[in-house]
Amino acid sequence: MATKNAVNPLLMKSIDSATMTSSYQAIDSLGIAKACFLLKIVNASSQAVTVSFNGVDDNDFIPANLPAEYPSQTNAQPNSWVALWEKGTKVYVKGTAGTGRVYVTGLFVER
């Protein structure tokens, strides 16, 4: 259960790397459940994956058995603005079929 003004984790979602193809697949078809200040993708598979945040463009490359972190804000913004990964953001991956899974999780603050 999320606590007000405390950092909370998303439920982890994953995709089996054995299903990987050269076309993008969403790790979670619904996207992230909360607006997050940190997204983390862990490629715990035997093959490298290419990452997209729109299902079309190549945005990142994660070698086998490595994580990638995507902080949305690493410095203060003017007027106390906060940058967050939008609720519903989908993380897509593509690559060569392998063994293991690719995971996505994140951190958010419940207000």
ABEGO torsion letter per residue (X at the ends): XBBBGBBBBBBBBBBBAAABBABBBBABAAEBABBBABBBBBBABABBBBBBAAGABBABBBBBGBBBBBBABABBBBGGBBBBBBBGBBBBBBEBBBBEBBBBBBBBBBX
